[in-house]
Amino acid sequence: MPPFPDILDEALRQRLCALGVRPEDVEERFVRGTGAGGQKINKTSSTVWLRHGPTGVEARCQDERSQVWNRVQAWSDLCAKLWNRKNAAAAAVQHEKQLNRRRTRQKSYGQKVKMIESKKHRAKIKSTRQRPDDW
């Protein structure tokens, strides 16, 4: 099993391990950047592109001129994206539980009174739509 790159600090390595990211699951490529920069951007492969295979999450960084700094930033971005993805799934489950709890809880006395008044009002409006008895 190849280890994480040496340039990553220990805190980032621990976060990646906590997320269950294995170094062999991450595809790392160095590509030429895009945008302004002239000859320098066209000749050097300072952009770092990472892709986590199991989830398909990608991170790309060309913020700095240095490949090393871009590499650190790309790994950090990948970790943040995976963390957000994990938390979003947990938040969705929690949200669904809360919705179900609110949907099935018992109505308060005031809500019941208001609901009955509303039903009576609708019934009164609908009763005017009936045919007259003398037809």
C-alpha positions as a Markdown table, in Angstrom:
| # | Residue | x | y | z |
|---|---|---|---|---|
| 1 | Met | 0.0 | 0.0 | 0.0 |
| 2 | Pro | 1.6 | 3.3 | -1.1 |
| 3 | Pro | 1.6 | 5.9 | 1.7 |
| 4 | Phe | 0.2 | 9.4 | 1.4 |
| 5 | Pro | 2.6 | 11.9 | -0.1 |
| 6 | Asp | 5.3 | 13.2 | 2.3 |
| 7 | Ile | 4.3 | 16.8 | 1.7 |
| 8 | Leu | 1.0 | 16.4 | 3.6 |
| 9 | Asp | 1.0 | 17.3 | 7.3 |
| 10 | Glu | 0.0 | 14.8 | 9.9 |
| 11 | Ala | -3.4 | 16.4 | 10.6 |
| 12 | Leu | -4.5 | 16.1 | 6.9 |
| 13 | Arg | -3.3 | 12.5 | 6.8 |
| 14 | Gln | -5.4 | 11.7 | 9.9 |
| 15 | Arg | -8.5 | 13.4 | 8.4 |
| 16 | Leu | -8.0 | 11.4 | 5.2 |
| 17 | Cys | -7.7 | 8.1 | 7.2 |
| 18 | Ala | -10.7 | 9.0 | 9.3 |
| 19 | Leu | -12.7 | 9.4 | 6.0 |
| 20 | Gly | -11.5 | 6.0 | 4.9 |
| 21 | Val | -9.4 | 7.3 | 2.0 |
| 22 | Arg | -6.7 | 4.9 | 0.9 |
| 23 | Pro | -3.8 | 6.3 | -1.1 |
| 24 | Glu | -4.1 | 3.7 | -3.9 |
| 25 | Asp | -7.8 | 4.8 | -4.4 |
| 26 | Val | -6.6 | 8.3 | -5.4 |
| 27 | Glu | -5.4 | 9.0 | -8.9 |
| 28 | Glu | -3.0 | 11.9 | -9.1 |
| 29 | Arg | -2.0 | 13.6 | -12.3 |
| 30 | Phe | 0.1 | 16.7 | -13.1 |
| 31 | Val | -1.2 | 18.6 | -16.1 |
| 32 | Arg | -0.6 | 21.9 | -17.8 |
| 33 | Gly | -2.6 | 24.7 | -16.5 |
| 34 | Thr | -5.1 | 27.0 | -18.3 |
| 35 | Gly | -5.6 | 30.7 | -18.4 |
| 36 | Ala | -3.3 | 33.6 | -18.4 |
| 37 | Gly | 0.4 | 33.1 | -17.7 |
| 38 | Gly | 2.0 | 33.0 | -21.1 |
| 39 | Gln | 5.0 | 30.7 | -21.8 |
| 40 | Lys | 5.3 | 29.7 | -18.1 |
| 41 | Ile | 1.8 | 28.2 | -17.9 |
| 42 | Asn | 2.2 | 26.5 | -21.3 |
| 43 | Lys | 5.5 | 24.8 | -20.6 |
| 44 | Thr | 5.1 | 23.5 | -17.0 |
| 45 | Ser | 2.8 | 21.0 | -15.5 |
| 46 | Ser | 2.1 | 22.7 | -12.2 |
| 47 | Thr | -1.6 | 22.0 | -12.1 |
| 48 | Val | -2.5 | 19.0 | -9.8 |
| 49 | Trp | -5.6 | 16.9 | -10.5 |
| 50 | Leu | -6.8 | 14.3 | -8.0 |
| 51 | Arg | -9.7 | 11.9 | -8.4 |
| 52 | His | -11.0 | 9.6 | -5.6 |
| 53 | Gly | -12.0 | 6.4 | -7.5 |
| 54 | Pro | -14.7 | 4.9 | -5.2 |
| 55 | Thr | -16.7 | 8.2 | -5.0 |
| 56 | Gly | -15.7 | 9.9 | -8.2 |
| 57 | Val | -14.9 | 13.2 | -6.3 |
| 58 | Glu | -12.3 | 15.3 | -8.1 |
| 59 | Ala | -10.1 | 18.2 | -6.9 |
| 60 | Arg | -8.0 | 20.4 | -9.2 |
| 61 | Cys | -5.6 | 23.1 | -8.1 |
| 62 | Gln | -3.5 | 25.6 | -10.1 |
| 63 | Asp | -3.6 | 28.5 | -7.6 |
| 64 | Glu | 0.2 | 28.7 | -7.1 |
| 65 | Arg | 3.1 | 28.6 | -9.5 |
| 66 | Ser | 4.7 | 25.8 | -7.4 |
| 67 | Gln | 3.6 | 22.2 | -8.1 |
| 68 | Val | 4.3 | 21.3 | -4.5 |
| 69 | Trp | 2.0 | 23.9 | -3.1 |
| 70 | Asn | -0.7 | 23.1 | -5.6 |
| 71 | Arg | -0.4 | 19.4 | -4.6 |
| 72 | Val | -0.9 | 20.2 | -0.9 |
| 73 | Gln | -3.9 | 22.4 | -1.7 |
| 74 | Ala | -5.4 | 19.8 | -4.0 |
| 75 | Trp | -5.2 | 17.1 | -1.3 |
| 76 | Ser | -6.7 | 19.5 | 1.2 |
| 77 | Asp | -9.6 | 20.3 | -1.3 |
| 78 | Leu | -10.2 | 16.6 | -1.9 |
| 79 | Cys | -10.4 | 16.0 | 1.8 |
| 80 | Ala | -12.8 | 18.9 | 2.3 |
| 81 | Lys | -15.1 | 17.7 | -0.6 |
| 82 | Leu | -15.2 | 14.1 | 0.8 |
| 83 | Trp | -15.9 | 15.5 | 4.3 |
| 84 | Asn | -18.8 | 17.6 | 3.0 |
| 85 | Arg | -20.2 | 14.7 | 1.0 |
| 86 | Lys | -20.1 | 12.5 | 4.1 |
| 87 | Asn | -21.7 | 15.1 | 6.3 |
| 88 | Ala | -24.4 | 15.9 | 3.7 |
| 89 | Ala | -25.5 | 12.3 | 3.7 |
| 90 | Ala | -25.7 | 12.2 | 7.4 |
| 91 | Ala | -27.6 | 15.5 | 7.5 |
| 92 | Ala | -30.1 | 14.2 | 4.9 |
| 93 | Val | -30.8 | 11.2 | 7.1 |
| 94 | Gln | -31.2 | 13.4 | 10.1 |
| 95 | His | -33.5 | 15.8 | 8.2 |
| 96 | Glu | -35.7 | 12.9 | 7.1 |
| 97 | Lys | -36.1 | 11.7 | 10.7 |
| 98 | Gln | -37.1 | 15.2 | 11.8 |
| 99 | Leu | -39.6 | 15.5 | 9.0 |
| 100 | Asn | -41.2 | 12.1 | 9.9 |
| 101 | Arg | -41.3 | 13.0 | 13.6 |
| 102 | Arg | -43.1 | 16.3 | 12.8 |
| 103 | Arg | -45.5 | 14.7 | 10.4 |
| 104 | Thr | -46.6 | 12.0 | 12.9 |
| 105 | Arg | -46.7 | 13.9 | 16.1 |
| 106 | Gln | -50.0 | 14.6 | 17.8 |
| 107 | Lys | -51.7 | 17.9 | 17.1 |
| 108 | Ser | -52.1 | 20.4 | 19.9 |
| 109 | Tyr | -55.6 | 21.5 | 21.1 |
| 110 | Gly | -55.3 | 24.9 | 19.3 |
| 111 | Gln | -54.4 | 23.2 | 16.0 |
| 112 | Lys | -57.4 | 20.8 | 16.3 |
| 113 | Val | -59.8 | 23.7 | 17.0 |
| 114 | Lys | -58.4 | 25.7 | 14.1 |
| 115 | Met | -58.6 | 22.6 | 11.8 |
| 116 | Ile | -62.3 | 22.0 | 12.7 |
| 117 | Glu | -63.2 | 25.6 | 12.2 |
| 118 | Ser | -61.5 | 25.5 | 8.8 |
| 119 | Lys | -63.4 | 22.3 | 7.8 |
| 120 | Lys | -66.7 | 23.9 | 8.9 |
| 121 | His | -66.0 | 27.0 | 6.8 |
| 122 | Arg | -65.2 | 24.9 | 3.7 |
| 123 | Ala | -68.4 | 22.9 | 4.2 |
| 124 | Lys | -70.4 | 26.1 | 4.4 |
| 125 | Ile | -68.9 | 27.3 | 1.1 |
| 126 | Lys | -69.5 | 24.0 | -0.6 |
| 127 | Ser | -73.1 | 23.8 | 0.6 |
| 128 | Thr | -73.9 | 26.9 | -1.5 |
| 129 | Arg | -72.8 | 24.9 | -4.6 |
| 130 | Gln | -75.7 | 22.4 | -4.2 |
| 131 | Arg | -78.8 | 22.4 | -6.4 |
| 132 | Pro | -81.7 | 24.1 | -4.9 |
| 133 | Asp | -84.4 | 21.8 | -3.4 |
| 134 | Asp | -87.2 | 23.2 | -5.6 |
| 135 | Trp | -85.8 | 21.8 | -8.9 |
